[in-house]
Amino acid sequence: MMNAQQSAFLADLLQNLQIHVLEAHLTQCTESWSLHDFTPVYNKLYWILDGEGRIKIGDQELHPHPGQLCLLPAHSLQSYSVINNLPYFKYWCHFTAHIGPFDLFQWLDIPLYMRVSDAEQMTTWFKELVALFHDSALTSRLREKAILLQIISCYLESVPVHMLQQRTEEMDRLGQLQRFIEHNLHKSITVEQMAKSVHFHPNYLIKYFKKHFGLPPAKYKHRKRMDKAKFLLTTTSLSMKEVAEQTGFESTNHFTKSFRKVTGFPPTEYRKNVRGSTSPSNT
């Protein structure tokens, strides 16, 4: 399983996850269901209801059974075919799940299929996903993403998750950047200082950072300052001046204005509201 540092790193990247449903259907495969050695740029999920078949992903050959959910990651060499006169009856979905320049599953080393413990719930999710995909309503585009995220979350909660070995160097560099920023939130750090911490040219750092985190270094630093401010406001009794100092704001007034712009509340009201909502009398 991933260690705490890797989990924190991936959790941060997931804030910029861009997910898009390309296709979603319920299909009875025919005896001609077959394709060999192709590499799609999208992910696929197969929820097997009945039948038999052969799926090959890279050098791994699978024969998923009814009640199993199968993941075919983007950018992997794939083949599939029937193996008898009982081809698959299955729900299936094509989708992208981008984090910066990579797909989510280009970061993860996970099993390519799982036995689903609650088959009725999985069928319900896929049935709703297919219905939403074929519905032209504006809100269906939002709801289909939510259902797909439920399915992906269920998958990742049910299998051992590791970082892919070829991504560890990238992860270490990005993690080093994260730690440098988080350890210096109380200071006025520059892009040049960030770049120096990972031996990058400042101009390259800005492009590199935005590509992976989805926003420029300065905005990322500001988001982290707001996250820390929320934590301090709700878990400590520090004064507004002390919170401002620990999150790198030049004055209490500047901190209050920035915090209100992000959250819609002044810091004192945010502290009161959050603490009140989690008090014993309200749980």
C-alpha positions as CSV (number, residue, x, y, z in Angstrom):
1,M,0.0,0.0,0.0
2,M,1.0,3.6,-0.4
3,N,2.8,5.3,2.5
4,A,1.5,8.4,4.2
5,Q,3.7,10.7,2.1
6,Q,2.5,9.1,-1.2
7,S,-1.1,9.3,-0.1
8,A,-0.9,12.9,0.8
9,F,0.8,13.7,-2.5
10,L,-1.9,11.9,-4.5
11,A,-4.7,13.5,-2.5
12,D,-3.3,16.9,-3.4
13,L,-3.2,15.9,-7.1
14,L,-6.7,14.6,-7.0
15,Q,-8.0,18.1,-6.3
16,N,-7.3,18.7,-10.0
17,L,-8.8,15.5,-11.3
18,Q,-10.7,16.1,-14.6
19,I,-13.1,13.2,-15.3
20,H,-15.1,12.8,-18.5
21,V,-17.5,10.0,-19.5
22,L,-17.1,9.1,-23.2
23,E,-19.4,6.1,-23.5
24,A,-21.7,4.1,-21.2
25,H,-23.8,1.2,-22.3
26,L,-25.3,-2.2,-21.5
27,T,-24.3,-4.7,-24.2
28,Q,-24.8,-8.3,-25.2
29,C,-21.5,-9.1,-27.0
30,T,-21.8,-11.1,-30.1
31,E,-19.6,-14.0,-31.2
32,S,-17.6,-11.5,-33.4
33,W,-16.6,-9.5,-30.3
34,S,-12.8,-9.3,-30.9
35,L,-10.0,-6.8,-31.3
36,H,-6.3,-7.3,-31.0
37,D,-3.3,-5.2,-30.0
38,F,-4.7,-1.7,-29.8
39,T,-3.8,1.1,-27.3
40,P,-6.7,3.3,-26.4
41,V,-6.2,6.8,-25.0
42,Y,-9.2,6.3,-22.6
43,N,-9.9,4.0,-19.7
44,K,-12.5,1.2,-19.8
45,L,-14.6,-0.4,-17.1
46,Y,-16.4,-3.7,-17.7
47,W,-19.1,-4.8,-15.1
48,I,-19.6,-8.4,-16.1
49,L,-23.2,-9.7,-15.7
50,D,-23.0,-13.0,-17.6
51,G,-21.0,-15.0,-20.1
52,E,-17.3,-15.6,-20.7
53,G,-14.5,-13.9,-22.6
54,R,-10.8,-13.2,-22.8
55,I,-9.1,-9.9,-22.1
56,K,-5.4,-9.1,-22.4
57,I,-3.8,-6.0,-20.9
58,G,-0.1,-5.7,-21.6
59,D,1.2,-9.2,-20.9
60,Q,-1.5,-10.0,-18.4
61,E,-4.4,-12.2,-19.7
62,L,-7.7,-12.1,-17.8
63,H,-10.9,-14.1,-17.9
64,P,-13.3,-12.0,-15.8
65,H,-16.3,-13.7,-14.5
66,P,-19.9,-12.5,-13.7
67,G,-19.7,-10.4,-10.5
68,Q,-16.3,-8.9,-11.3
69,L,-15.4,-5.4,-12.3
70,C,-12.6,-5.1,-14.8
71,L,-10.4,-2.0,-15.4
72,L,-8.6,-1.5,-18.7
73,P,-6.3,1.5,-18.2
74,A,-5.6,4.0,-20.9
75,H,-2.4,3.8,-22.9
76,S,-2.0,0.1,-22.3
77,L,-1.8,-2.5,-25.1
78,Q,-5.1,-4.4,-25.1
79,S,-6.8,-7.3,-26.8
80,Y,-10.2,-9.0,-26.2
81,S,-12.2,-11.8,-27.8
82,V,-14.9,-14.4,-27.1
83,I,-13.8,-17.9,-26.1
84,N,-17.1,-19.8,-26.7
85,N,-20.7,-19.4,-27.7
86,L,-21.5,-17.6,-24.5
87,P,-20.1,-14.1,-25.0
88,Y,-20.2,-11.4,-22.3
89,F,-23.4,-9.6,-21.3
90,K,-21.9,-6.5,-19.6
91,Y,-22.2,-2.9,-18.6
92,W,-19.2,-0.9,-19.9
93,C,-17.9,2.6,-19.8
94,H,-15.2,4.5,-21.5
95,F,-13.8,7.5,-19.7
96,T,-10.8,9.8,-19.1
97,A,-9.5,10.7,-15.7
98,H,-6.7,13.3,-16.1
99,I,-4.4,14.7,-13.4
100,G,-2.2,17.2,-15.2
101,P,-0.5,15.5,-18.2
102,F,-1.2,12.0,-17.0
103,D,-4.2,9.8,-16.5
104,L,-5.0,8.8,-12.9
105,F,-4.2,5.2,-13.7
106,Q,-0.8,6.2,-15.1
107,W,0.1,6.9,-11.5
108,L,-1.3,3.8,-9.8
109,D,-0.3,0.2,-9.7
110,I,-3.5,-1.7,-9.0
111,P,-5.1,-5.1,-9.8
112,L,-7.0,-5.0,-13.1
113,Y,-10.1,-6.6,-11.8
114,M,-12.0,-7.1,-8.5
115,R,-14.8,-9.2,-7.1
116,V,-17.6,-6.9,-6.1
117,S,-19.1,-7.6,-2.7
118,D,-22.4,-5.7,-3.4
119,A,-23.3,-6.7,-6.9
120,E,-26.8,-5.1,-6.6
121,Q,-25.3,-1.7,-5.8
122,M,-22.8,-1.9,-8.6
123,T,-25.5,-2.8,-11.1
124,T,-27.6,0.1,-9.8
125,W,-24.7,2.5,-10.3
126,F,-24.0,1.3,-13.9
127,K,-27.7,1.3,-14.8
128,E,-27.9,5.0,-13.6
129,L,-24.7,5.9,-15.4
130,V,-26.0,4.5,-18.7
131,A,-29.3,6.3,-18.3
132,L,-27.6,9.6,-17.5
133,F,-25.2,9.2,-20.5
134,H,-28.2,8.9,-22.8
135,D,-30.0,11.8,-21.2
136,S,-29.4,15.2,-22.8
137,A,-30.2,17.2,-19.7
138,L,-27.5,19.6,-18.5
139,T,-27.5,18.2,-15.0
140,S,-27.0,14.7,-16.4
141,R,-23.4,15.7,-17.3
142,L,-22.7,16.5,-13.7
143,R,-24.5,13.5,-12.2
144,E,-22.8,11.0,-14.5
145,K,-19.4,12.2,-13.3
146,A,-20.6,11.7,-9.7
147,I,-21.7,8.1,-10.4
148,L,-18.5,7.3,-12.2
149,L,-16.5,8.7,-9.2
150,Q,-18.5,6.4,-6.9
151,I,-17.6,3.4,-9.0
152,I,-13.9,4.4,-9.2
153,S,-13.8,5.1,-5.4
154,C,-15.3,1.7,-4.7
155,Y,-12.7,0.1,-6.9
156,L,-9.8,1.9,-5.2
157,E,-11.2,1.1,-1.8
158,S,-11.4,-2.6,-2.6
159,V,-7.9,-3.3,-4.0
160,P,-4.3,-2.7,-2.8
161,V,-3.1,0.6,-4.3
162,H,0.6,1.3,-5.0
163,M,2.4,4.1,-6.9
164,L,3.8,2.9,-10.2
165,Q,7.5,2.5,-10.0
166,Q,8.2,4.6,-13.1
167,R,6.3,7.5,-11.5
168,T,8.2,7.5,-8.2
169,E,10.9,9.9,-9.4
170,E,8.2,12.4,-10.6
171,M,6.3,12.0,-7.4
172,D,9.5,12.6,-5.3
173,R,10.2,15.8,-7.1
174,L,6.6,17.1,-6.8
175,G,6.5,16.0,-3.2
176,Q,9.7,17.9,-2.5
177,L,8.0,21.0,-4.0
178,Q,5.0,20.5,-1.8
179,R,7.0,20.1,1.3
180,F,9.1,23.2,0.6
181,I,6.0,25.3,0.1
182,E,4.2,23.9,3.2
183,H,7.2,24.4,5.4
184,N,7.5,28.0,4.3
185,L,3.9,29.1,4.3
186,H,4.7,31.7,7.0
187,K,7.4,33.3,4.7
188,S,7.2,35.3,1.5
189,I,8.9,32.7,-0.7
190,T,9.5,33.4,-4.4
191,V,9.3,31.3,-7.5
192,E,13.1,31.5,-7.7
193,Q,13.4,29.9,-4.3
194,M,10.9,27.2,-5.2
195,A,12.8,26.4,-8.4
196,K,16.1,26.3,-6.5
197,S,14.7,23.6,-4.1
198,V,14.3,21.2,-7.1
199,H,17.1,22.6,-9.3
200,F,14.8,23.9,-12.0
201,H,14.9,27.2,-13.9
202,P,12.2,29.5,-12.6
203,N,10.5,29.7,-16.0
204,Y,10.4,26.0,-16.4
205,L,9.1,25.6,-12.8
206,I,6.0,27.6,-13.6
207,K,5.1,25.5,-16.6
208,Y,6.0,22.3,-14.8
209,F,4.0,23.2,-11.7
210,K,0.9,24.2,-13.6
211,K,1.0,21.1,-15.7
212,H,0.9,18.8,-12.7
213,F,-1.0,20.8,-10.1
214,G,-3.4,22.6,-12.4
215,L,-2.5,26.1,-11.2
216,P,0.6,28.4,-10.9
217,P,2.9,28.2,-7.9
218,A,1.6,31.4,-6.4
219,K,-2.1,30.3,-6.5
220,Y,-1.1,26.9,-5.1
221,K,0.7,28.6,-2.2
222,H,-2.3,30.8,-1.5
223,R,-4.6,27.8,-1.5
224,K,-2.3,26.0,1.0
225,R,-2.2,29.1,3.2
226,M,-6.0,29.1,3.3
227,D,-6.1,25.4,4.1
228,K,-3.7,26.0,7.0
229,A,-5.7,29.0,8.2
230,K,-8.9,26.9,8.3
231,F,-7.1,24.2,10.2
232,L,-5.7,26.7,12.8
233,L,-9.0,28.5,13.1
234,T,-10.9,25.3,13.9
235,T,-8.4,23.4,16.0
236,T,-6.6,26.1,18.0
237,S,-7.5,29.2,20.0
238,L,-4.8,31.4,18.2
239,S,-5.7,35.0,17.7
240,M,-6.4,36.4,14.2
241,K,-3.0,38.1,14.4
242,E,-1.2,34.8,15.2
243,V,-3.1,32.9,12.5
244,A,-2.2,35.6,10.0
245,E,1.5,35.4,11.0
246,Q,1.6,31.6,10.7
247,T,0.1,31.6,7.3
248,G,2.4,34.3,5.8
249,F,0.1,37.4,5.7
250,E,1.6,40.8,6.2
251,S,-1.3,42.0,8.4
252,T,-4.5,40.8,10.1
253,N,-6.5,43.0,7.8
254,H,-4.9,41.5,4.7
255,F,-5.5,38.0,6.1
256,T,-9.2,38.8,6.8
257,K,-9.8,40.2,3.3
258,S,-8.1,37.2,1.6
259,F,-9.9,34.7,3.8
260,R,-13.3,36.2,3.2
261,K,-12.7,36.3,-0.6
262,V,-12.0,32.6,-0.6
263,T,-14.6,31.3,1.9
264,G,-17.3,34.0,1.9
265,F,-16.9,34.4,5.7
266,P,-14.5,36.5,7.8
267,P,-12.2,34.3,9.9
268,T,-14.0,34.9,13.2
269,E,-17.4,33.9,11.8
270,Y,-15.9,30.9,10.0
271,R,-14.4,29.7,13.3
272,K,-17.7,30.1,15.1
273,N,-19.7,28.4,12.4
274,V,-17.5,25.4,12.0
275,R,-16.9,24.8,15.7
276,G,-20.7,25.2,16.3
277,S,-21.5,22.6,13.6
278,T,-19.2,20.0,15.2
279,S,-20.2,20.6,18.8
280,P,-21.8,17.6,20.7
281,S,-25.1,19.3,20.8
282,N,-25.2,19.4,17.0
283,T,-24.0,15.9,16.1
